[in-house]
């Protein structure tokens, strides 16, 4: 129970943050003051011979046509709103540097005979007298404003429903997780309908067989495709967002605020899109966090939350883009910029108005975020992506904050800041607990580095977990995840292959120091799930290349448990020299001959005679056999060939006596083959068949 205390506290704080946000939204009141209804009589629902600019209140306040028209409109309003409406006009004029020449009653006295009935003119007519609104027009304006308030209120509700959609899915996942923990899977075979659902929905890729391996445009990798169940979740999220963007909107004919149904509908869509987008901010930050408390309560992987995080971000951009376009259309066709040139609109409404200008900047920035978060940059130049991502997110958040601030919707931003800040505090706390002055012993092992580091406060990692390493001599702000292969004498042991970026820098630096070095590091972790494969009668472990580090942690754990299981390990590696990465661990696995180990060295050849097949295999594993006097008949090596993993998985499932767990870690192509093979054989065994994937696609 102690291990669950921290996540439970984090969950309560997260729920509290969302609850405060929703309470603030519920308390927000939308009123219809008289100033709102009558404002069009000061900002141009008609044209006058004076040709006052639509924003020149100094001109309009001194040209009596406008104050007279406004006074007649206010006089029709409810009495309790008249005084405040007139006072608002006086303050507007004073802010423009002029004062009204008369009191409201005096303006009304002047209009007893000198006025034009609004019902007799159109918005294109030029008038030389005050315009008297009719009661019906004021009523229509009142209804139009009421509809706008209705739209604003329900826009918030729809935004919260989008968040509730994710909450519903999280509750389902939590229920499933609790059920599995209370009633762990033994060997029973699930119902055929359950197996068929898993075969068609939960296990396979969306289409074809590719999930972790990226889709390519020519030779350029462009994106990874979610699994089918992830795609279904994303589809319904997008569908809900699109429906909420247009549903429950009404128009009011013959009002002088919006004039036409199209303009009124456009304005409502603009408001709706903005609030839907803003409502997604907290869940976007929550799903993208490294210390996302929902990882513990759903059993979903970080990769799954990352998929949802990216799609929420894409829908947020669409919402904000619709918001910007709709408001541009609205201002160009109604109100103070109606009939003006494009230049006048952009100069006065955009360039000269900081709030609107920052709103456009925010939309551009989130568009940049989507572009720079593309798979190619994220995968091949992760360090560049990370710096750009953080910088643009901060700039977007700041500009969006200032744009939204006058409209009083900052609770969504407060919740987002709290989630982000809490995640950073936990990360700092993890580093401090592990020891800010930790030393890592790093040694070169072929084209990889062997890292051993002892944290100040030891947290026993579970199989499959990983930790983030900060190597202080190489950009201390950068961290990369590495699988914790095992714990020896309270030291975390990692093996990292030199690819690009940080691992290449470390390998090069340590090589210059005769292959061994002690460097200052920060450790953040352990993170990640540990799959319950000890419950299964048969376990098939499949690794490709450096993926052996995660798989080895499971193999060592099963070996040390000494439970009666059929455990088979398949490892595909390009060069025999790579066996040095895990030589000591392989040595331990071979003791007792409990685990059936198959190693395929795909890039080298060795003459193997069928008559002395086992002898050749032992000879090829000379580094192991020299240290191990035990029988190693279950250690098999093959050269210049690859196993047919689909057949291996199919044969394992069909011949197993009970439940089967398949665990893979390696390149995308290997993981996708394993996923597809398990989906094809999920109903072929005598017991339950499950697939667990340690993906390389965390970025």
For each residue, the residues with C-beta under 8 A, 3 or more apart:
1: 4 5
2: 5
3: 6
4: 1 7 8 296
5: 1 2 8 9
6: 3 9 10
7: 4 10 11 293 296 297
8: 4 5 11 12
9: 5 6 12 13
10: 6 7 13 14 291 293 422 426
11: 7 8 14 15 293 294 296 297
12: 8 9 15 16
13: 9 10 16 17 422
14: 10 11 17 18 286 293 294 419
15: 11 12 18 19
16: 12 13 19 20
17: 13 14 20 21 282 415 418 419
18: 14 15 21 22 163 282 415
19: 15 16 22 23
20: 16 17 23 24 411 414 415
21: 17 18 24 25 282 411 412 414 415
22: 18 19 25 26 160
23: 19 20 26 27
24: 20 21 27 28 411
25: 21 22 28 156 160 411
26: 22 23
27: 23 24
28: 24 25 153 156 408
29:
30: 149 152 153
31: 149
32: 36 37 142 145 146 149
33: 36 37 81 84 85 88
34: 37 38 73 74 77 78 81 82 84 85
35: 38 39 84 85 88 89
36: 32 33 39 145
37: 32 33 34 73 77 138 141 142 145 257
38: 34 35 41 42 70 73 74 77 85 133 138
39: 35 36 42 43
40: 43 44 45 141 256 257 335
41: 38 45 66 69 70 72 73 131 133
42: 38 39 57 60 66 67 69 70 89 92
43: 39 40 54 60 335 336
44: 40 47 54 335 336 338
45: 40 41 123 131 256
46: 69 118 121 123 125 127 131
47: 44 123 124 125 126 127
48: 51 52 63 65 66 126 127 128
49: 126 127 128
50: 59 63 65
51: 48
52: 48 56 59 60 63 66
53: 56 59
54: 43 44 335 336 337 340
55: 336 348
56: 52 53 59 60 96
57: 42 60 61 92 93 95 96 98
58: 61 62 93 96 97 98
59: 50 52 53 56 62 63
60: 42 43 52 56 57 63 66 67
61: 57 58 66 67 89 92 93 96 98 99 100
62: 58 59 98 101
63: 48 50 52 59 60 66
64: 67 68 101 102 107 110 130
65: 48 50 68 69 127 128 129 130 131
66: 41 42 48 52 60 61 63 69 70
67: 42 60 61 64 70 71 89 100 101 102 107
68: 64 65 71 72 107 108 110 111 115 130
69: 41 42 46 65 66 72 73 130 131 132 133
70: 38 41 42 66 67 73 74 89
71: 67 68 74 75 86 104 107 108 111
72: 41 68 69 75 76 108 111 115 130 131 132 133
73: 34 37 38 41 69 70 76 77 133 138
74: 34 38 70 71 77 82 85 86 104
75: 71 72 82 104 108
76: 72 73 133 135 138
77: 34 37 38 73 74 81 82 85 138
78: 34 81 82
79: 82
80:
81: 33 34 77 78 84 85
82: 34 74 75 77 78 79 85 86 104
83: 86 87
84: 33 34 35 81 87 88
85: 33 34 35 38 74 77 81 82 88 89
86: 71 74 82 83 89 90 104
87: 83 84 90 91
88: 33 35 84 85 91 92
89: 35 42 61 67 70 85 86 92 93 100
90: 86 87 93 94 99 100
91: 87 88 94 95
92: 42 57 61 88 89 95 96
93: 57 58 61 89 90 96 98 99 100
94: 90 91 97 98 99
95: 57 91 92
96: 56 57 58 61 92 93
97: 58 94
98: 57 58 61 62 93 94
99: 61 90 93 94
100: 61 67 89 90 93 103
101: 62 64 67
102: 64 67 106 107 110
103: 100 106 107
104: 71 74 75 82 86 107 108
105: 108 109
106: 102 103 109 110
107: 64 67 68 71 102 103 104 110 111
108: 68 71 72 75 104 105 111 112
109: 105 106 112
110: 64 68 102 106 107 114 130
111: 68 71 72 107 108 114 115 130 132
112: 108 109
113:
114: 110 111 129 130
115: 68 72 111 129 130 131 132
116: 120 121 127 129 130 131 132
117: 120 121 131 132 134
118: 46 121 131 132 133 134 137 256
119: 134 136 137
120: 116 117
121: 46 116 117 118 125 127 131
122: 125
123: 45 46 47 256 259 338
124: 47
125: 46 47 121 122
126: 47 48 49
127: 46 47 48 49 65 116 121 131
128: 48 49 65
129: 65 114 115 116
130: 64 65 68 69 72 110 111 114 115 116
131: 41 45 46 65 69 72 115 116 117 118 121 127
132: 69 72 111 115 116 117 118
133: 38 41 69 72 73 76 118 137 138 256
134: 117 118 119 137 138
135: 76 138 139
136: 119 139 140 254
137: 118 119 133 134 140 141 254 255 256
138: 37 38 73 76 77 133 134 135 141 142
139: 135 136 142 143
140: 136 137 143 144 252 253 254 255 256
141: 37 40 137 138 144 145 255 256 257
142: 32 37 138 139 145 146
143: 139 140 146 147 252 255
144: 140 141 147 148 252 255 257 258 264
145: 32 36 37 141 142 148 149 257
146: 32 142 143 149 150
147: 143 144 150 151 250 251 252 264 268
148: 144 145 151 152 267 268 271
149: 30 31 32 145 146 152 153
150: 146 147 153 154 250
151: 147 148 154 155 248 249 268 271 272
152: 30 148 149 155 156 271 275
153: 28 30 149 150 156 157
154: 150 151 157 158 248
155: 151 152 158 159 271 272 274 275 276
156: 25 28 152 153 159 160 275 279
157: 153 154 160 161
158: 154 155 161 162 244 247 272 275 276
159: 155 156 162 163 244 275 276 278 279 280
160: 22 25 156 157 163 164 279
161: 157 158 164 165 240 244
162: 158 159 165 166 237 240 241 244 276 279 280
163: 18 159 160 166 167 279 280 282 283
164: 160 161 167 168
165: 161 162 168 169 236 237 240
166: 162 163 169 170 237 283 308
167: 163 164 170 171
168: 164 165 171 172
169: 165 166 172 173 233
170: 166 167 173 174 294 297 298
171: 167 168 174 175
172: 168 169 175 176
173: 169 170 176 177 297 298 299 300
174: 170 171 177 178 297 298
175: 171 172 178 179
176: 172 173 179 180 299
177: 173 174 180 181 297 298 299
178: 174 175 181 182
179: 175 176 182 183
180: 176 177 183 184 185 299 532
181: 177 178 184
182: 178 179
183: 179 180
184: 180 181 532 535
185: 180 188 532 535 536 659 688 690
186: 535 658 659 687
187: 537 658 659 686 687 688
188: 185 659 687 688
189: 195 685 686 687 688
190: 194 195 198 688
191: 194 195
192: 195 196 683
193: 196 197
194: 190 191 197 198
195: 189 190 191 192 198 199 682 683
196: 192 193 199 200 683
197: 193 194 200 201 202
198: 190 194 195 201 202 203 679 682
199: 195 196 203 204 679 680 682 683
200: 196 197 204 228
201: 197 198 204 228 229 232
202: 197 198 227 228 229
203: 198 199 227 228 675 678 679 682 691
204: 199 200 201 209 227 228 675 676 679
205: 208 209 210 211 225 226 227 228 672 675 676
206: 211 225 226 227 228 230 231
207: 225
208: 205 225
209: 204 205 672 673 675 676
210: 205 213 214 215 224 225 668 672
211: 205 206 224 225 226 227 668 671 672 675
212: 224 667 668 669 671 672 693 695 696 697
213: 210 224 667 668 669 671 672
214: 210 221 222 223 224 375 379 668
215: 210 221 222 223 224 225
216: 219 220 221 222
217: 220 222
218:
219: 216
220: 216 217 376
221: 214 215 216 375 376 379
222: 214 215 216 217 374 375 376
223: 214 215 374 375
224: 210 211 212 213 214 215 375 668 697
225: 205 206 207 208 210 211 215 231
226: 205 206 211 230 231 234 307
227: 202 203 204 205 206 211 230 231 675
228: 200 201 202 203 204 205 206 231 232
229: 201 202 232 233
230: 206 226 227 233 234 304 307 308
231: 206 225 226 227 228 234 235
232: 201 228 229 235 236
233: 169 229 230 236 237 308
234: 226 230 231 237 238 307 308 311
235: 231 232 238 239
236: 165 232 233 239 240
237: 162 165 166 233 234 240 241 308 311 312 315
238: 234 235 241 242 311 315
239: 235 236 242 243
240: 161 162 165 236 237 243 244
241: 162 237 238 244 245 276 315 318 319
242: 238 239 245 246
243: 239 240 246 247
244: 158 159 161 162 240 241 247 272 276
245: 241 242 269 272 273 276 319 322
246: 242 243 249 269 272
247: 158 243 244
248: 151 154
249: 151 246 265 268 269 272
250: 147 150
251: 147 258 261 264 265
252: 140 143 144 147 255 258 264
253: 140 261
254: 136 137 140
255: 137 140 141 143 144 252 258 259 264
256: 40 45 118 123 133 137 140 141 259
257: 37 40 141 144 145 264 334
258: 144 251 252 255 263 264 267 334
259: 123 255 256 263 264 334
260: 263 264
261: 251 253 264 265
262: 265 266
263: 258 259 260 266 267 329 330 333 334
264: 144 147 251 252 255 257 258 259 260 261 267 268
265: 249 251 261 262 268 269
266: 262 263 269 270 326 329 330 333
267: 148 258 263 264 270 271 326 327 330 334
268: 147 148 151 249 264 265 271 272
269: 245 246 249 265 266 272 273 322 326
270: 266 267 273 274 322 323 326 327 330
271: 148 151 152 155 267 268 274 275 323
272: 151 155 158 244 245 246 249 268 269 275 276
273: 245 269 270 276 277 319 320 322 323 326
274: 155 270 271 277 278 319 320 323
275: 152 155 156 158 159 271 272 278 279 409
276: 155 158 159 162 241 244 245 272 273 279 280 319
277: 273 274 280 281 315 316 319 320 323
278: 159 274 275 281 400 404 409 412
279: 156 159 160 162 163 275 276 412
280: 159 162 163 276 277 283 284 312 315 316 319
281: 277 278 284 285 316 412 413 415 416
282: 17 18 21 163 285 286 412 415 416 419
283: 163 166 280 286 287 312
284: 280 281 287 288 309 312 313 316 416
285: 281 282 288 289 416 419 420 423
286: 14 282 283 289 292 294 419
287: 283 284 292 294 305 306 308 309 312
288: 284 285 292 305 306 309
289: 285 286 292 419 420 423
290: 302 423 427 468 527
291: 10 422 423 426 427
292: 286 287 288 289 295 302 305 423
293: 7 10 11 14 296 297
294: 11 14 170 286 287 297 298 300 305
295: 292 298 300 301 302 305 529
296: 4 7 11 293
297: 7 11 170 173 174 177 293 294
298: 170 173 174 177 294 295
299: 173 176 177 180 529
300: 173 294 295 304 305
301: 295 304 305 529 693 695
302: 290 292 295 305 306 527 528 698
303: 306 307 695 697 698
304: 230 300 301 307 308
305: 287 288 292 294 295 300 301 302 308 309
306: 287 288 302 303 309 310 698
307: 226 230 234 303 304 310 311
308: 166 230 233 234 237 287 304 305 311 312
309: 284 287 288 305 306 312 313
310: 306 307 313 314 373
311: 234 237 238 307 308 314 315
312: 237 280 283 284 287 308 309 315 316
313: 284 309 310 316 317 366 369 370 373
314: 310 311 317 318 370
315: 237 238 241 277 280 311 312 318 319
316: 277 280 281 284 312 313 319 320 366
317: 313 314 320 321 363 366 367 369 370
318: 241 314 315 321 322
319: 241 245 273 274 276 277 280 315 316 322 323
320: 273 274 277 316 317 323 324 362 363 366
321: 317 318 324 325 363 367
322: 245 269 270 273 318 319 325 326
323: 270 271 273 274 277 319 320 326 327 363
324: 320 321 327 328 359 360 363
325: 321 322 328 329
326: 266 267 269 270 273 322 323 329 330
327: 267 270 323 324 330 331
328: 324 325 331 332 345
329: 263 266 325 326 332 333
330: 263 266 267 270 326 327 333 334 335
331: 327 328 334 335 336 337 345 349
332: 328 329 337 338 340 342 345
333: 263 266 329 330 338
334: 257 258 259 263 267 330 331 338
335: 40 43 44 54 330 331 338
336: 43 44 54 55 331
337: 54 331 332 340 344 345 348 349
338: 44 123 332 333 334 335
339:
340: 54 332 337 344 345
341: 344 345
342: 332 345 346
343: 346 347
344: 337 340 341 347 348
345: 328 331 332 337 340 341 342 348 349 350
346: 342 343 349 350 351
347: 343 344 350 351 352
348: 55 337 344 345 351 352 353
349: 331 337 345 346 352 353 356
350: 345 346 347 353 356 357 360
351: 346 347 348 357
352: 347 348 349
353: 348 349 350 356 357
354: 357 358 402
355: 358 359 402 403 405 406
356: 349 350 353 359 360 403
357: 350 351 353 354 360 361
358: 354 355 361 362 399 400 402 403
359: 324 355 356 362 363 399 400 403
360: 324 350 356 357 363 364
361: 357 358 364 365 399
362: 320 358 359 365 366 396 399 400 403
363: 317 320 321 323 324 359 360 366 367
364: 360 361 367 368
365: 361 362 368 369 392 395 396 399
366: 313 316 317 320 362 363 369 370 396
367: 317 321 363 364 370 371
368: 364 365 371 372 392
369: 313 317 365 366 372 373 389 392 393 396
370: 313 314 317 366 367 373 374
371: 367 368 374
372: 368 369 377 385 388 389 392
373: 310 313 369 370 377 378 385 389
374: 222 223 370 371 377 378
375: 214 221 222 223 224 378 379
376: 220 221 222 379 380
377: 372 373 374 380 381 384 385 388
378: 373 374 375 381 382 385 699
379: 214 221 375 376 382 699
380: 376 377 500
381: 377 378 384 385 501
382: 378 379 385 386 501 699
383: 386 387 475 478 501 502
384: 377 381 387 388
385: 372 373 377 378 381 382 388 389 699
386: 382 383 389 390 478
387: 383 384 390 391
388: 372 377 384 385 391 392
389: 369 372 373 385 386 392 393
390: 386 387 393 394
391: 387 388 394 395
392: 365 368 369 372 388 389 395 396
393: 369 389 390 396 397
394: 390 391 397 398
395: 365 391 392 398 399
396: 362 365 366 369 392 393 399 400
397: 393 394 400 401 413 416
398: 394 395 401 402
399: 358 359 361 362 365 395 396 402 403
400: 278 358 359 362 396 397 403 404 413
401: 397 398 404 405 410 413
402: 354 355 358 398 399 405
403: 355 356 358 359 362 399 400
404: 278 400 401 407 409 410 413
405: 355 401 402 408 410
406: 355
407: 404
408: 28 405
409: 275 278 404 412 413
410: 401 404 405 413 414
411: 20 21 24 25 414 415
412: 21 278 279 281 282 409 415 416
413: 281 397 400 401 404 409 410 416 417
414: 20 21 410 411 417 418
415: 17 18 20 21 281 282 411 412 418 419
416: 281 282 284 285 397 412 413 419 420
417: 413 414 420 421
418: 17 414 415 421 422
419: 14 17 282 285 286 289 415 416 422 423
420: 285 289 416 417 423 424
421: 417 418 424 425
422: 10 13 291 418 419 425 426
423: 285 289 290 291 292 419 420 426 427
424: 420 421 427 428
425: 421 422 428 429
426: 10 291 422 423 429 430
427: 290 291 423 424 430 431 524
428: 424 425 431 432
429: 425 426 432 433
430: 426 427 433 434 523 524 525
431: 427 428 434 436 470 522 523 524
432: 428 429 435 436
433: 429 430 455 456 457 459
434: 430 431 438 455 456 457 522 523 524 525
435: 432 438 455 456 457 523
436: 431 432 522
437: 520
438: 434 435 453 454 455 456 520 521 522 523
439: 453 518 519 520 521
440: 451 452 453 469 471 518 519 520 521
441: 451 452 453 516 517 518
442: 449 450 451 452 506 510 516 517 518 519
443: 449 450 510 515 516 517
444: 448 449 450 507 510 511 515 516
445: 448 449 450 495 580 581
446: 575 577 578 580 581
447: 497 498 507 578
448: 444 445 495 496 497 498 507 546 578 581
449: 442 443 444 445 495 496 498 503 506 507 510
450: 442 443 444 445 493 494 495 581
451: 440 441 442 469 482 492 493 494 495 496
452: 440 441 442 488 491 492 493 494
453: 438 439 440 441 469 491 492 494 521 523
454: 438 458 489 490 491 492
455: 433 434 435 438 458 459 490 492 523
456: 433 434 435 438
457: 433 434 435
458: 454 455 490
459: 433 455 525 526
460: 487
461: 465 467 484 487 492 525 526 553
462: 465 526 530 557
463: 530 531 553 554 556 557
464: 483 528 529 530 531 550 553 554 694
465: 461 462 483 484 525 526 527 528 529 530 553
466: 481 482 483 484 525 526 527 528 550
467: 461 481 482 484 492 494 523 524 525 526 527
468: 290 479 480 481 482 523 524 525 527
469: 440 451 453 479 480 482 494 521 522 523 524
470: 431 476 477 478 479 521 522 523 524
471: 440 474 476 502 505 506 519 521
472: 476 519 520 521 522
473: 476 509 519 520
474: 471 478 502 505 506 509
475: 383 478 502
476: 470 471 472 473 522
477: 470
478: 383 386 470 474 475 502
479: 468 469 470 522 524
480: 468 469 496 501 502 503
481: 466 467 468 527 698
482: 451 466 467 468 469 494 495 496 549
483: 464 465 466 494 549 550 553 665 694
484: 461 465 466 467 487 492 493 494 525 526 553
485: 493 494 495 549 550 552 553 582 585
486: 493 552 553 556 585
487: 460 461 484 490 491 492 493
488: 452 491 493
489: 454
490: 454 455 458 487
491: 452 453 454 487 488
492: 451 452 453 454 455 461 467 484 487 523
493: 450 451 452 484 485 486 487 488
494: 450 451 452 453 467 469 482 483 484 485 549
495: 445 448 449 450 451 482 485 546 549 581 582
496: 448 449 451 480 482 503 506 546
497: 447 448 503 545 546
498: 447 448 449 503 504 506 507 508
499: 503 504
500: 380 503 504
501: 381 382 383 480 504 505
502: 383 471 474 475 478 480 505 506
503: 449 480 496 497 498 499 500 506 507
504: 498 499 500 501 507 508
505: 471 474 501 502 508 509
506: 442 449 471 474 496 498 502 503 509 510
507: 444 447 448 449 498 503 504 510 511
508: 498 504 505 511 512
509: 473 474 505 506 512 513 517
510: 442 443 444 449 506 507 513 515 516 517
511: 444 507 508 515
512: 508 509
513: 509 510 516 517
514:
515: 443 444 510 511
516: 441 442 443 444 510 513
517: 441 442 443 509 510 513
518: 439 440 441 442
519: 439 440 442 471 472 473
520: 437 438 439 440 472 473
521: 438 439 440 453 469 470 471 472
522: 431 434 436 438 469 470 472 476 479
523: 430 431 434 435 438 453 455 467 468 469 470 492
524: 427 430 431 434 467 468 469 470 479 527
525: 430 434 459 461 465 466 467 468 484
526: 459 461 462 465 466 467 484
527: 290 302 465 466 467 468 481 524
528: 302 464 465 466
529: 295 299 301 464 465
530: 462 463 464 465
531: 463 464 554 661 663 692
532: 180 184 185 535
533: 536 539 554 558 661 663 692
534: 557 558 561 563 565
535: 184 185 186 532 659 661
536: 185 533 539 565 658 659 660 661 690
537: 187 565 566 656 657 658 659 660 687
538: 565 566 567 568 652 656 657 658 659 660 661
539: 533 536 554 558 565 566 567 568 660 661 663
540: 568 570 648 649 652 660 661 662 663
541: 551 554 555 567 568 569 570 663
542: 551 570 645 648 662 663 664 665 666 670 674
543: 547 548 550 551 552 569 570 571 572 664 665 666
544: 547 571 572 573 664 665 666 667 670
545: 497 548 572 573 574 578 666 667
546: 448 495 496 497 549 581
547: 543 544 550 551 664 665 666 667 670 694 696
548: 543 545 551 552 571 573 581 582 665
549: 482 483 485 494 495 546 552 553 581 582 665
550: 464 466 483 485 543 547 553 554 665 694
551: 541 542 543 547 548 554 555 569 571 663 664 665 694
552: 485 486 543 548 549 555 556 582 585
553: 461 463 464 465 483 484 485 486 549 550 556 557
554: 463 464 531 533 539 541 550 551 557 558 663
555: 541 551 552 558 559 567 569 585 589 595
556: 463 486 552 553 559 560 585 588 589
557: 462 463 534 553 554 560 561
558: 533 534 539 554 555 561 563 565 567 595
559: 555 556 562 567 588 589 592 594 595
560: 556 557
561: 534 557 558
562: 559 594
563: 534 558
564:
565: 534 536 537 538 539 558
566: 537 538 539 596 656 657
567: 538 539 541 555 558 559 594 595 596
568: 538 539 540 541 595 596 597 598 652
569: 541 543 551 555 589 595 596 597 598
570: 540 541 542 543 598 600 643 645 648
571: 543 544 548 551 597 598 599 600
572: 543 544 545 600 602 642 643 666 670
573: 544 545 548 576 578 579 599 600 601 602
574: 545 578 601 602 603
575: 446 578 601 603 604
576: 573 579 601 604 620 639
577: 446 580
578: 446 447 448 545 573 574 575 581
579: 573 576 582 583 586 599 621 623 624
580: 445 446 577 583 623
581: 445 446 448 450 495 546 548 549 578
582: 485 495 548 549 552 579 585 586
583: 579 580 586 587 623 624
584: 587 588
585: 485 486 552 555 556 582 588 589
586: 579 582 583 589 590 597 624 635
587: 583 584 590 591 624 627 628
588: 556 559 584 585 591
589: 555 556 559 569 585 586 595 597
590: 586 587 593 595 597 624 628 630 632 634 635
591: 587 588 628 630
592: 559 630
593: 590 630 631 632 633 634
594: 559 562 567 634
595: 555 558 559 567 568 569 589 590 634
596: 566 567 568 569 634 636
597: 568 569 571 586 589 590 634 635 636
598: 568 569 570 571 636 637 638 643
599: 571 573 579 621 635 636 637 638
600: 570 571 572 573 637 638 639 641 642 643
601: 573 574 575 576 604 606 620 637 638 639 640
602: 572 573 574 640 641 642
603: 574 575 640
604: 575 576 601 639 640
605: 639 640
606: 601 616 620 639 640
607: 616
608: 613 616 617 638 639
609: 612 613 616
610: 613
611:
612: 609 615 616
613: 608 609 610 616 617
614: 617 618 633
615: 612 618 619
616: 606 607 608 609 612 613 619 620
617: 608 613 614 620 621 635 636 637 638
618: 614 615 621 622 625 632 635
619: 615 616 622 625
620: 576 601 606 616 617 637 639
621: 579 599 617 618 624 625 632 635 637
622: 618 619 625 626
623: 579 580 583 626 627
624: 579 583 586 587 590 621 627 628 632 635
625: 618 619 621 622 628 632
626: 622 623
627: 587 623 624
628: 587 590 591 624 625 632
629:
630: 590 591 592 593
631: 593 634
632: 590 593 618 621 624 625 628 635
633: 593 614
634: 590 593 594 595 596 597 631
635: 586 590 597 599 617 618 621 624 632
636: 596 597 598 599 617
637: 598 599 600 601 617 620 621
638: 598 599 600 601 608 617 641 643
639: 576 600 601 604 605 606 608 620
640: 601 602 603 604 605 606
641: 600 602 638
642: 572 600 602
643: 570 572 598 600 638 647 648
644: 647 648
645: 542 570 648 649 670 673 674 677
646: 649 650 673 676 677 680
647: 643 644 650 651
648: 540 542 570 643 644 645 651 652
649: 540 645 646 652 653 662 674 677 678 681
650: 646 647 653 654 677 680 681 684
651: 647 648 654 655
652: 538 540 568 648 649 655 656 660 662
653: 649 650 656 660 678 681 684 685 689
654: 650 651 681 684 685
655: 651 652
656: 537 538 566 652 653 659 660 685 686 687
657: 537 538 566 686 687
658: 186 187 536 537 538 686 687
659: 185 186 187 188 535 536 537 538 656 685 687 688 689 690
660: 536 537 538 539 540 652 653 656 685 687 688 689 690
661: 531 533 535 536 538 539 540 690 691 692
662: 540 542 649 652 674 677 678 689 690 691 692
663: 531 533 539 540 541 542 551 554 691 692 693 694
664: 542 543 544 547 551 670 671 674 675 691 692 693 694
665: 483 542 543 544 547 548 549 550 551 671 693 694 695 696
666: 542 543 544 545 547 572 670 671 696
667: 212 213 544 545 547 670 671 696
668: 210 211 212 213 214 224 671 672 695 696 697
669: 212 213 672 673
670: 542 544 547 572 645 664 666 667 673 674
671: 211 212 213 664 665 666 667 668 674 675 693 695 696
672: 205 209 210 211 212 213 668 669 675 676
673: 209 645 646 669 670 676 677
674: 542 645 649 662 664 670 671 677 678 691 693
675: 203 204 205 209 211 227 664 671 672 678 679 691 693
676: 204 205 209 646 672 673 679 680
677: 645 646 649 650 662 673 674 680 681
678: 203 649 653 662 674 675 681 682 689 690 691
679: 198 199 203 204 675 676 682 691
680: 199 646 650 676 677 684
681: 649 650 653 654 677 678 684 685 689
682: 195 198 199 203 678 679 689
683: 192 195 196 199 689
684: 650 653 654 680 681 689
685: 189 653 654 656 659 660 681 688 689
686: 187 189 656 657 658
687: 186 187 188 189 537 656 657 658 659 660
688: 185 187 188 189 190 659 660 685
689: 653 659 660 662 678 681 682 683 684 685
690: 185 536 659 660 661 662 678
691: 203 661 662 663 664 674 675 678 679
692: 531 533 661 662 663 664
693: 212 301 663 664 665 671 674 675
694: 464 483 547 550 551 663 664 665
695: 212 301 303 665 668 671 698
696: 212 547 665 666 667 668 671
697: 212 224 303 668
698: 302 303 306 481 695
699: 378 379 382 385
